Amino acid sequence: MCSLLVLLVPSLSRLAMTETNDQGTSDRKIVTRVEPEYPETLKRLYLGGVVRMEIVVDTNRKVASAQLLGGNPILGQSAMKAVKQWKYVPAGAKEKFVVRLEFDPHR
């Protein structure tokens, strides 16, 4: 299975993102990326984890839908709220991605 794997590590953020395209490789890039908020209670308790979501990006750059596939539900809510604000480069067809966000309280 061919997939695109990109690891972006924000310099000041406590998050890392891996994006995998289920339909093969794609040149579609994120233009606007909103960082998820790390819930203060979980950060204070040093609770982290990985959240996986399936997103569908429309031809007009917007995230049309996001579905939680796995991970802590509280972190998932924060991640989905942010991902729904992402904007991609326009394309001729909808694309489906699996997005993986890691919340690390030790960063």
All heavy atoms as an XYZ file, in Angstrom:
837
protein
N       0.845     -1.166      0.000
C       0.000      0.000      0.000
C       0.891      1.230      0.000
O       1.705      1.427      0.882
C      -0.901     -0.023      1.233
C      -1.662      1.251      1.443
S      -2.558      1.174      2.990
C      -4.070      1.864      2.459
N       0.782      2.034     -1.019
C       1.552      3.265     -1.092
C       0.894      4.313     -0.219
O      -0.308      4.446     -0.189
C       1.593      3.793     -2.523
S       2.493      2.703     -3.616
N       1.688      5.045      0.523
C       1.115      6.116      1.333
C       2.139      7.227      1.486
O       3.338      7.010      1.400
C       0.673      5.606      2.689
O       1.783      5.138      3.406
N       1.618      8.410      1.688
C       2.444      9.577      1.905
C       2.560      9.779      3.392
O       1.567      9.824      4.095
C       1.789     10.812      1.253
C       2.427     12.162      1.540
C       3.807     12.219      0.907
C       1.564     13.268      0.989
N       3.759      9.887      3.892
C       3.982     10.048      5.311
C       4.802     11.305      5.518
O       5.911     11.413      5.035
C       4.718      8.824      5.858
C       4.931      8.742      7.346
C       3.571      8.663      8.049
C       5.740      7.515      7.680
N       4.230     12.263      6.219
C       4.903     13.527      6.466
C       4.895     13.754      7.964
O       3.854     13.645      8.596
C       4.165     14.694      5.773
C       4.859     16.005      6.048
C       4.073     14.441      4.285
N       6.035     14.071      8.534
C       6.109     14.364      9.951
C       6.476     15.824     10.110
O       7.509     16.261      9.643
C       7.146     13.479     10.638
C       7.332     13.685     12.134
C       6.026     13.326     12.851
C       8.444     12.824     12.645
N       5.586     16.567     10.736
C       5.825     17.973     11.010
C       5.914     18.129     12.510
O       5.022     17.731     13.230
C       4.667     18.825     10.474
C       4.365     18.703      8.992
C       3.074     19.426      8.673
C       5.507     19.273      8.185
N       6.998     18.704     12.991
C       7.148     18.909     14.423
C       7.240     20.411     14.659
O       8.266     21.016     14.411
C       8.403     18.197     14.963
C       8.534     18.397     16.460
C       8.373     16.726     14.615
N       6.155     21.032     15.139
C       6.187     22.467     15.421
C       7.212     22.768     16.501
O       7.312     22.052     17.492
C       4.770     22.777     15.905
C       3.945     21.616     15.456
C       4.864     20.438     15.374
N       7.975     23.822     16.332
C       9.072     24.117     17.234
C       8.617     24.452     18.648
O       9.258     24.064     19.608
C       9.910     25.261     16.668
O       9.102     26.407     16.505
N       7.533     25.174     18.805
C       7.090     25.568     20.131
C       5.902     24.760     20.623
O       5.434     24.955     21.727
C       6.736     27.064     20.139
C       7.888     27.995     19.800
C       7.394     29.433     19.721
C       9.001     27.868     20.808
N       5.416     23.888     19.813
C       4.208     23.143     20.156
C       4.559     21.827     20.821
O       5.661     21.318     20.707
C       3.408     22.872     18.885
O       2.279     22.113     19.186
N       3.588     21.261     21.485
C       3.749     19.956     22.116
C       3.138     18.872     21.247
O       2.812     17.805     21.721
C       3.071     19.950     23.474
C       3.610     20.949     24.441
C       2.811     20.882     25.718
N       2.997     22.044     26.536
C       3.966     22.215     27.423
N       4.849     21.318     27.576
N       4.049     23.286     28.143
N       2.958     19.144     19.974
C       2.265     18.217     19.096
C       3.142     17.824     17.920
O       3.948     18.596     17.457
C       0.992     18.867     18.535
C      -0.002     19.357     19.575
C      -1.071     20.177     18.897
C      -0.613     18.178     20.288
N       2.928     16.629     17.457
C       3.545     16.187     16.216
C       2.433     15.647     15.343
O       1.462     15.094     15.840
C       4.585     15.104     16.479
N       2.542     15.832     14.037
C       1.486     15.382     13.156
C       2.067     14.480     12.081
O       3.090     14.796     11.494
C       0.798     16.560     12.476
C      -0.373     16.083     11.662
S      -0.875     17.135     10.326
C       0.483     17.095      9.236
N       1.391     13.402     11.829
C       1.717     12.537     10.717
C       0.472     12.434      9.861
O      -0.608     12.187     10.367
C       2.115     11.127     11.199
O       3.176     11.256     12.127
C       2.534     10.257     10.050
N       0.631     12.622      8.569
C      -0.513     12.577      7.675
C      -0.282     11.474      6.656
O       0.755     11.420      6.019
C      -0.635     13.924      6.969
C      -1.829     14.044      6.100
C      -1.950     15.446      5.552
O      -1.380     16.375      6.086
O      -2.653     15.558      4.533
N      -1.232     10.588      6.533
C      -1.129      9.476      5.607
C      -2.315      9.524      4.659
O      -3.452      9.588      5.090
C      -1.155      8.130      6.357
O      -0.163      8.156      7.368
C      -0.893      6.986      5.426
N      -2.055      9.485      3.389
C      -3.112      9.496      2.387
C      -3.447      8.056      2.050
O      -2.597      7.312      1.589
C      -2.617     10.242      1.145
C      -3.632     10.308      0.047
O      -4.595      9.561      0.024
N      -3.416     11.203     -0.881
N      -4.692      7.643      2.289
C      -5.112      6.265      2.031
C      -5.229      5.945      0.547
O      -5.329      4.796      0.173
C      -6.469      5.991      2.681
C      -6.343      5.852      4.189
O      -5.255      5.546      4.677
O      -7.358      6.052      4.859
N      -5.254      6.965     -0.306
C      -5.476      6.730     -1.727
C      -4.192      6.849     -2.540
O      -4.224      7.067     -3.732
C      -6.516      7.726     -2.249
C      -7.847      7.577     -1.555
C      -8.820      8.680     -1.926
O      -8.448      9.663     -2.541
N     -10.057      8.507     -1.551
N      -3.052      6.714     -1.913
C      -1.794      6.834     -2.622
C      -1.151      8.176     -2.332
O      -1.602      8.935     -1.515
N      -0.084      8.447     -3.025
C       0.629      9.688     -2.769
C      -0.123     10.872     -3.356
O      -0.875     10.747     -4.307
C       2.052      9.633     -3.361
O       1.949      9.422     -4.758
C       2.867      8.553     -2.705
N       0.095     12.037     -2.750
C      -0.580     13.251     -3.174
C       0.336     14.437     -2.947
O       1.097     14.460     -1.992
C      -1.877     13.442     -2.384
O      -2.431     14.703     -2.669
N       0.233     15.426     -3.822
C       1.014     16.644     -3.654
C       0.225     17.710     -2.911
O       0.698     18.822     -2.757
C       1.442     17.190     -5.026
C       2.441     16.273     -5.698
O       3.212     15.613     -4.982
O       2.447     16.225     -6.936
N      -0.953     17.391     -2.477
C      -1.819     18.375     -1.808
C      -1.217     18.761     -0.462
O      -0.987     17.926      0.396
C      -3.202     17.788     -1.611
C      -4.240     18.851     -1.356
C      -5.544     18.415     -1.905
N      -6.529     19.457     -1.749
C      -7.816     19.262     -1.835
N      -8.269     18.060     -2.073
N      -8.642     20.258     -1.705
N      -0.988     20.055     -0.291
C      -0.329     20.569      0.903
C      -1.295     21.362      1.768
O      -2.250     21.945      1.286
C       0.828     21.495      0.513
C       1.842     20.877     -0.411
C       2.724     19.910      0.321
C       3.824     19.428     -0.617
N       4.127     18.059     -0.481
N      -0.988     21.421      3.051
C      -1.751     22.250      3.983
C      -1.288     23.692      3.812
O      -0.095     23.980      3.851
C      -1.530     21.804      5.436
C      -2.060     20.396      5.654
C      -2.189     22.775      6.406
C      -1.767     19.834      7.025
N      -2.246     24.595      3.622
C      -1.956     26.019      3.502
C      -2.120     26.697      4.854
O      -1.305     27.523      5.260
C      -2.884     26.684      2.455
C      -2.669     28.176      2.395
C      -2.685     26.057      1.087
N      -3.191     26.364      5.560
C      -3.464     26.920      6.882
C      -3.647     25.772      7.858
O      -4.511     24.932      7.662
C      -4.759     27.778      6.864
O      -4.629     28.786      5.878
C      -5.013     28.407      8.220
N      -2.818     25.754      8.885
C      -2.873     24.679      9.878
C      -3.066     25.285     11.256
O      -2.246     26.061     11.720
C      -1.587     23.858      9.842
C      -1.610     22.675     10.776
C      -0.348     21.830     10.572
N      -0.434     20.610     11.313
C      -0.029     20.458     12.566
N       0.494     21.464     13.214
N      -0.142     19.294     13.162
N      -4.155     24.939     11.905
C      -4.460     25.394     13.257
C      -4.014     24.298     14.220
O      -4.383     23.136     14.047
C      -5.975     25.674     13.413
C      -6.312     26.034     14.844
C      -6.410     26.760     12.447
N      -3.232     24.679     15.217
C      -2.748     23.712     16.206
C      -3.847     23.390     17.216
O      -4.512     24.301     17.712
C      -1.547     24.280     16.957
C      -0.325     24.495     16.100
C       0.260     23.205     15.567
O       0.155     22.169     16.255
O       0.815     23.235     14.463
N      -4.032     22.126     17.556
C      -5.010     21.764     18.586
C      -4.562     22.279     19.952
O      -3.373     22.346     20.233
C      -5.021     20.245     18.583
C      -4.280     19.822     17.379
C      -3.417     20.947     16.956
N      -5.524     22.634     20.777
C      -5.214     23.010     22.148
C      -5.021     21.737     22.958
O      -5.798     20.796     22.828
C      -6.351     23.827     22.737
C      -6.490     25.202     22.138
C      -7.572     26.003     22.824
O      -7.813     25.791     24.036
O      -8.175     26.837     22.139
N      -3.984     21.744     23.777
C      -3.760     20.619     24.672
C      -4.600     20.881     25.907
O      -4.360     21.855     26.620
C      -2.281     20.541     25.047
C      -1.803     19.186     25.496
C      -0.675     18.623     24.946
C      -2.475     18.476     26.485
C      -0.216     17.389     25.361
C      -2.037     17.243     26.898
C      -0.893     16.703     26.336
O      -0.442     15.475     26.751
N      -5.610     20.063     26.195
C      -6.451     20.306     27.365
C      -5.600     20.431     28.636
O      -4.795     19.546     28.950
C      -7.368     19.083     27.421
C      -7.405     18.600     26.005
C      -6.037     18.880     25.453
N      -5.773     21.541     29.338
C      -4.935     21.871     30.491
C      -4.940     20.773     31.552
O      -3.894     20.441     32.113
C      -5.393     23.195     31.104
C      -4.431     23.752     32.131
C      -3.043     24.028     31.570
O      -2.925     24.521     30.443
O      -2.056     23.722     32.281
N      -6.087     20.190     31.828
C      -6.177     19.136     32.842
C      -5.318     17.934     32.470
O      -4.582     17.405     33.313
C      -7.640     18.679     33.017
O      -8.429     19.811     33.321
C      -7.773     17.651     34.122
N      -5.383     17.520     31.222
C      -4.590     16.359     30.791
C      -3.104     16.682     30.777
O      -2.279     15.840     31.128
C      -5.049     15.895     29.410
C      -6.484     15.373     29.324
C      -6.786     14.880     27.914
C      -6.748     14.285     30.327
N      -2.766     17.901     30.375
C      -1.362     18.303     30.360
C      -0.797     18.320     31.777
O       0.302     17.847     32.028
C      -1.220     19.679     29.715
C       0.210     20.099     29.513
C       0.456     21.366     28.735
C      -0.634     22.331     28.577
N      -0.203     23.582     27.944
N      -1.577     18.861     32.712
C      -1.147     18.954     34.110
C      -0.952     17.562     34.713
O      -0.070     17.352     35.545
C      -2.180     19.753     34.899
C      -1.724     20.169     36.259
C      -2.698     21.082     36.983
N      -4.091     20.728     36.730
C      -5.009     21.581     36.255
N      -4.699     22.818     35.996
N      -6.244     21.179     36.051
N      -1.780     16.601     34.311
C      -1.673     15.226     34.806
C      -0.695     14.378     33.990
O      -0.565     13.177     34.227
C      -3.055     14.561     34.793
C      -4.087     15.159     35.747
C      -5.467     14.556     35.482
C      -3.660     14.951     37.190
N      -0.007     15.005     33.032
C       0.940     14.328     32.143
C       0.294     13.183     31.378
O       0.876     12.125     31.193
C       2.171     13.826     32.910
C       2.979     14.944     33.490
C       2.913     15.238     34.846
C       3.784     15.738     32.685
C       3.640     16.291     35.387
C       4.516     16.788     33.210
C       4.432     17.058     34.558
O       5.138     18.094     35.077
N      -0.948     13.405     30.940
C      -1.646     12.414     30.122
C      -1.582     12.847     28.666
O      -2.016     13.933     28.310
C      -3.108     12.275     30.562
C      -3.327     11.736     31.958
C      -4.800     11.765     32.322
C      -2.785     10.324     32.076
N      -1.030     11.997     27.852
C      -0.916     12.280     26.430
C      -1.453     11.117     25.635
O      -2.127     10.243     26.168
N      -1.132     11.106     24.384
C      -1.547     10.003     23.548
C      -1.610     10.392     22.090
O      -1.290     11.513     21.709
N      -2.048      9.452     21.300
C      -2.150      9.626     19.859
C      -3.625      9.622     19.478
O      -4.387      8.794     19.969
C      -1.404      8.504     19.109
C      -1.630      8.602     17.610
C       0.078      8.552     19.439
N      -3.991     10.554     18.621
C      -5.348     10.636     18.094
C      -5.263     10.397     16.594
O      -4.434     10.997     15.908
C      -5.967     12.030     18.377
C      -7.306     12.169     17.692
C      -6.094     12.254     19.865
N      -6.106      9.510     16.092
C      -6.181      9.248     14.653
C      -7.549      9.656     14.150
O      -8.567      9.327     14.762
C      -5.939      7.767     14.355
C      -4.510      7.348     14.583
C      -4.265      5.868     14.273
N      -4.753      5.474     12.968
C      -5.764      4.621     12.769
N      -6.408      4.076     13.764
N      -6.133      4.306     11.553
N      -7.566     10.391     13.030
C      -8.815     10.850     12.423
C      -8.765     10.614     10.932
O      -7.704     10.719     10.322
C      -9.003     12.348     12.649
C      -9.162     12.759     14.070
S      -8.984     14.534     14.212
C      -7.244     14.698     13.939
N      -9.923     10.331     10.372
C     -10.057     10.285      8.916
C     -10.722     11.590      8.507
O     -11.765     11.954      9.043
C     -10.924      9.107      8.494
C     -11.090      9.021      6.988
C     -11.939      7.825      6.608
O     -13.170      7.980      6.577
O     -11.352      6.758      6.363
N     -10.083     12.312      7.579
C     -10.660     13.565      7.112
C     -10.878     13.500      5.609
O     -10.171     12.791      4.897
C      -9.798     14.792      7.474
C      -8.445     14.760      6.767
C      -9.626     14.913      8.979
C      -7.675     16.058      6.887
N     -11.889     14.217      5.158
C     -12.168     14.365      3.730
C     -11.998     15.830      3.404
O     -12.587     16.695      4.057
C     -13.598     13.899      3.381
C     -13.902     14.151      1.911
C     -13.772     12.425      3.719
N     -11.150     16.118      2.403
C     -10.886     17.491      1.981
C     -11.578     17.723      0.645
O     -11.372     16.975     -0.311
C      -9.375     17.760      1.850
C      -9.115     19.194      1.428
C      -8.664     17.437      3.155
N     -12.428     18.764      0.610
C     -13.142     19.139     -0.616
C     -12.203     19.727     -1.655
O     -11.062     20.057     -1.365
C     -14.216     20.197     -0.308
C     -15.480     19.601      0.243
O     -15.712     18.397      0.037
O     -16.245     20.341      0.885
N     -12.740     19.913     -2.847
C     -11.982     20.543     -3.926
C     -11.713     22.011     -3.624
O     -10.772     22.582     -4.142
C     -12.747     20.444     -5.255
O     -14.027     21.042     -5.086
C     -12.908     19.007     -5.689
N     -12.535     22.620     -2.772
C     -12.385     24.040     -2.462
C     -11.539     24.298     -1.213
O     -11.716     25.320     -0.562
C     -13.761     24.703     -2.319
C     -14.562     24.123     -1.165
O     -14.136     23.146     -0.545
N     -15.691     24.699     -0.882
N     -10.651     23.368     -0.858
C      -9.648     23.545      0.192
C     -10.098     23.186      1.592
O      -9.279     23.026      2.477
C      -9.107     24.986      0.241
C      -8.634     25.531     -1.031
C      -8.209     26.993     -0.984
N      -8.515     27.697      0.233
C      -7.661     28.533      0.831
N      -6.487     28.734      0.327
N      -8.010     29.154      1.933
N     -11.377     23.080      1.864
C     -11.860     22.903      3.234
C     -11.953     21.439      3.632
O     -12.180     20.570      2.807
C     -13.240     23.533      3.389
C     -13.242     25.024      3.199
C     -14.628     25.572      3.366
C     -14.633     27.075      3.146
N     -15.972     27.640      3.291
N     -11.829     21.207      4.938
C     -12.051     19.868      5.488
C     -13.563     19.677      5.577
O     -14.244     20.368      6.323
C     -11.393     19.715      6.872
C     -11.744     18.360      7.480
C      -9.883     19.878      6.758
N     -14.087     18.782      4.761
C     -15.535     18.553      4.685
C     -16.034     17.729      5.862
O     -17.138     17.939      6.352
C     -15.890     17.866      3.373
N     -15.217     16.763      6.304
C     -15.626     15.932      7.432
C     -14.397     15.403      8.147
O     -13.320     15.279      7.569
C     -16.502     14.769      6.956
O     -15.757     13.892      6.146
N     -14.586     15.113      9.421
C     -13.536     14.515     10.247
C     -14.199     13.485     11.145
O     -15.233     13.752     11.749
C     -12.839     15.582     11.081
N     -13.597     12.313     11.194
C     -14.142     11.229     12.007
C     -13.022     10.670     12.876
O     -11.947     10.325     12.378
C     -14.713     10.138     11.115
C     -15.278      8.967     11.879
C     -15.833      7.899     10.957
O     -15.776      8.005      9.745
N     -16.362      6.854     11.546
N     -13.277     10.572     14.167
C     -12.301     10.033     15.099
C     -12.182      8.526     14.892
O     -13.173      7.808     14.928
C     -12.726     10.350     16.533
C     -11.749     10.010     17.642
C     -10.454     10.791     17.487
C     -12.377     10.298     18.991
N     -10.954      8.054     14.654
C     -10.706      6.626     14.465
C     -10.167      5.969     15.724
O     -10.364      4.776     15.940
C      -9.716      6.397     13.319
C     -10.138      6.874     11.937
C      -9.008      6.640     10.944
C     -11.408      6.181     11.494
N      -9.453      6.745     16.536
C      -8.900      6.170     17.747
C      -8.184      7.204     18.583
O      -7.789      8.250     18.102
N      -8.045      6.891     19.862
C      -7.343      7.775     20.776
C      -8.251      8.266     21.888
O      -9.442      7.961     21.928
N      -7.677      9.024     22.785
C      -8.404      9.599     23.912
C      -9.508     10.514     23.393
O      -9.249     11.403     22.582
C      -7.406     10.389     24.777
C      -8.044     11.027     25.973
O      -8.984     11.799     25.855
N      -7.496     10.734     27.144
N     -10.747     10.333     23.832
C     -11.857     11.141     23.311
C     -11.725     12.637     23.606
O     -12.141     13.457     22.796
C     -13.096     10.568     23.991
C     -12.673      9.377     24.736
C     -11.194      9.295     24.746
N     -11.119     12.997     24.738
C     -10.943     14.417     25.056
C      -9.905     15.037     24.124
O     -10.109     16.125     23.577
C     -10.555     14.606     26.539
C     -11.684     14.101     27.431
C     -10.239     16.073     26.836
C     -11.332     14.019     28.899
N      -8.799     14.337     23.927
C      -7.792     14.816     22.975
C      -8.376     14.822     21.566
O      -8.085     15.708     20.762
C      -6.541     13.936     23.026
C      -5.758     13.944     24.338
C      -4.623     12.926     24.279
C      -5.236     15.321     24.661
N      -9.213     13.843     21.268
C      -9.855     13.756     19.955
C     -10.738     14.948     19.664
O     -10.748     15.463     18.544
N     -11.486     15.408     20.658
C     -12.331     16.586     20.463
C     -11.494     17.807     20.120
O     -11.833     18.571     19.220
C     -13.151     16.870     21.723
C     -14.274     15.910     21.952
C     -15.018     16.201     23.257
O     -14.585     16.992     24.078
N     -16.143     15.533     23.430
N     -10.403     17.982     20.846
C      -9.517     19.117     20.602
C      -8.893     19.030     19.210
O      -8.822     20.022     18.476
C      -8.420     19.156     21.668
O      -7.522     20.193     21.425
N      -8.452     17.830     18.838
C      -7.817     17.628     17.534
C      -8.814     17.867     16.402
O      -8.491     18.538     15.410
C      -7.242     16.221     17.451
N     -10.028     17.354     16.536
C     -11.028     17.520     15.470
C     -11.437     18.976     15.312
O     -11.633     19.448     14.194
C     -12.235     16.624     15.718
C     -11.884     15.184     15.444
S     -13.192     13.940     15.446
C     -14.698     14.752     15.563
N     -11.542     19.696     16.409
C     -11.883     21.118     16.343
C     -10.831     21.880     15.535
O     -11.164     22.738     14.720
C     -11.990     21.689     17.761
C     -12.369     23.137     17.818
C     -12.483     23.616     19.253
C     -12.768     25.093     19.322
N     -12.786     25.567     20.727
N      -9.561     21.563     15.752
C      -8.477     22.236     15.027
C      -8.427     21.811     13.558
O      -8.333     22.651     12.665
C      -7.140     21.942     15.705
N      -8.509     20.513     13.304
C      -8.381     19.993     11.939
C      -9.489     20.528     11.031
O      -9.257     20.790      9.850
C      -8.363     18.447     11.961
C      -8.567     17.859     10.589
C      -7.052     17.961     12.553
N     -10.670     20.733     11.568
C     -11.772     21.261     10.759
C     -11.520     22.686     10.283
O     -12.196     23.156      9.370
C     -13.082     21.194     11.546
C     -13.600     19.778     11.678
C     -14.874     19.728     12.488
C     -15.379     18.296     12.614
N     -16.596     18.217     13.435
N     -10.517     23.345     10.855
C     -10.158     24.698     10.436
C      -9.003     24.716      9.431
O      -8.644     25.764      8.930
C      -9.777     25.539     11.658
C     -10.906     25.693     12.649
C     -10.441     26.435     13.880
O     -10.029     27.584     13.790
N     -10.508     25.773     15.030
N      -8.408     23.564      9.157
C      -7.290     23.496      8.220
C      -7.771     23.811      6.809
O      -8.892     23.495      6.430
C      -6.654     22.113      8.227
C      -5.905     21.772      9.478
C      -5.798     22.522     10.616
C      -5.175     20.581      9.727
N      -5.044     21.879     11.554
C      -4.642     20.675     11.040
C      -4.920     19.450      8.977
C      -3.861     19.676     11.590
C      -4.152     18.448      9.534
C      -3.620     18.559     10.825
N      -6.873     24.395      6.015
C      -7.131     24.672      4.599
C      -6.010     24.034      3.785
O      -4.839     24.100      4.155
C      -7.151     26.174      4.322
C      -8.171     26.947      5.130
C      -9.553     26.775      4.569
C     -10.518     27.700      5.274
N     -11.524     27.015      6.019
N      -6.402     23.432      2.684
C      -5.453     22.776      1.791
C      -5.379     23.520      0.467
O      -6.242     24.339      0.148
C      -5.888     21.331      1.524
C      -5.599     20.382      2.661
C      -6.412     20.333      3.779
C      -4.498     19.541      2.621
C      -6.145     19.466      4.832
C      -4.217     18.666      3.667
C      -5.051     18.640      4.766
O      -4.766     17.787      5.794
N      -4.386     23.203     -0.331
C      -4.282     23.713     -1.691
C      -5.477     23.173     -2.474
O      -5.827     22.000     -2.325
C      -2.949     23.252     -2.326
C      -2.890     23.587     -3.799
C      -1.771     23.848     -1.588
N      -6.136     24.004     -3.305
C      -7.272     23.505     -4.100
C      -6.860     22.327     -4.994
O      -5.715     22.239     -5.437
C      -7.674     24.706     -4.951
C      -7.128     25.888     -4.242
C      -5.879     25.424     -3.546
N      -7.816     21.457     -5.255
C      -7.552     20.292     -6.114
C      -8.797     19.982     -6.930
O      -9.879     20.495     -6.646
C      -7.159     19.094     -5.269
N      -8.646     19.116     -7.917
C      -9.744     18.765     -8.810
C     -10.696     17.719     -8.258
O     -11.749     17.480     -8.826
N     -10.329     17.084     -7.140
C     -11.177     16.032     -6.573
C     -11.054     16.034     -5.053
O     -10.079     16.519     -4.499
C     -10.757     14.674     -7.121
N     -12.075     15.456     -4.408
C     -12.008     15.272     -2.960
C     -10.906     14.269     -2.654
O     -10.641     13.366     -3.442
C     -13.322     14.724     -2.418
C     -14.445     15.701     -2.372
C     -15.646     15.052     -1.707
C     -16.781     16.034     -1.604
N     -17.938     15.427     -0.926
N     -10.300     14.430     -1.486
C      -9.289     13.474     -1.056
C      -9.558     13.060      0.377
O     -10.056     13.848      1.170
C      -7.889     14.076     -1.163
C      -7.443     14.274     -2.589
C      -5.990     14.709     -2.670
O      -5.126     13.981     -2.148
O      -5.748     15.770     -3.250
N      -9.205     11.832      0.685
C      -9.385     11.289      2.028
C      -8.004     11.042      2.636
O      -7.135     10.463      1.989
C     -10.169      9.989      1.966
C     -10.566      9.452      3.321
C     -11.256      8.112      3.214
C     -12.600      8.252      2.541
N     -13.357      6.987      2.572
N      -7.810     11.502      3.867
C      -6.550     11.342      4.567
C      -6.806     10.738      5.943
O      -7.866     10.939      6.518
C      -5.864     12.690      4.820
C      -5.495     13.445      3.592
C      -6.360     14.386      3.051
C      -4.266     13.249      2.991
C      -6.011     15.105      1.930
C      -3.913     13.969      1.862
C      -4.786     14.900      1.330
N      -5.806     10.055      6.458
C      -5.805      9.684      7.863
C      -4.760     10.583      8.510
O      -3.610     10.623      8.087
C      -5.461      8.199      8.075
C      -5.296      7.897      9.561
C      -6.538      7.316      7.472
N      -5.192     11.339      9.515
C      -4.312     12.274     10.203
C      -4.046     11.729     11.594
O      -4.960     11.272     12.278
C      -4.973     13.673     10.296
C      -4.118     14.624     11.094
C      -5.235     14.226      8.911
N      -2.806     11.773     11.989
C      -2.381     11.273     13.296
C      -1.749     12.431     14.053
O      -0.764     12.999     13.601
C      -1.370     10.153     13.087
C      -0.847      9.534     14.351
C       0.180      8.452     13.989
N       0.707      7.810     15.151
C       1.750      8.246     15.839
N       2.396      9.324     15.459
N       2.171      7.592     16.911
N      -2.319     12.778     15.192
C      -1.768     13.835     16.039
C      -1.322     13.230     17.355
O      -2.046     12.460     17.971
C      -2.812     14.914     16.312
C      -3.269     15.723     15.100
C      -4.449     16.602     15.456
C      -2.128     16.571     14.578
N      -0.123     13.595     17.766
C       0.432     13.079     19.013
C       0.466     14.195     20.039
O       1.003     15.270     19.778
C       1.833     12.535     18.784
C       2.460     11.973     20.041
C       3.858     11.432     19.788
O       4.182     11.089     18.645
O       4.623     11.375     20.751
N      -0.115     13.953     21.185
C      -0.096     14.892     22.301
C       0.932     14.372     23.299
O       0.744     13.293     23.864
C      -1.465     14.993     22.967
C      -2.517     15.664     22.125
C      -3.161     14.981     21.119
C      -2.849     16.987     22.358
C      -4.132     15.586     20.354
C      -3.830     17.612     21.586
C      -4.468     16.909     20.590
N       2.019     15.095     23.500
C       3.096     14.667     24.387
C       3.264     15.694     25.514
O       3.750     16.786     25.263
C       4.396     14.509     23.608
C       5.531     13.962     24.450
O       5.374     13.842     25.685
O       6.585     13.647     23.870
N       2.870     15.351     26.733
C       2.961     16.311     27.835
C       4.383     16.617     28.274
O       4.621     17.555     29.024
C       2.192     15.617     28.968
C       2.318     14.168     28.663
C       2.349     14.062     27.167
N       5.372     15.867     27.801
C       6.763     16.061     28.213
C       7.549     16.956     27.259
O       8.717     17.188     27.469
C       7.449     14.700     28.351
C       6.789     13.831     29.368
N       6.831     14.074     30.713
C       5.997     12.738     29.215
C       6.132     13.173     31.358
N       5.617     12.342     30.473
N       6.912     17.468     26.214
C       7.616     18.365     25.288
C       7.434     19.768     25.716
O       6.486     20.240     26.178
C       7.060     18.215     23.877
C       7.548     16.968     23.236
C       7.275     17.033     21.779
N       7.327     15.686     21.246
C       7.080     15.396     20.013
N       6.767     16.325     19.164
N       7.161     14.175     19.588
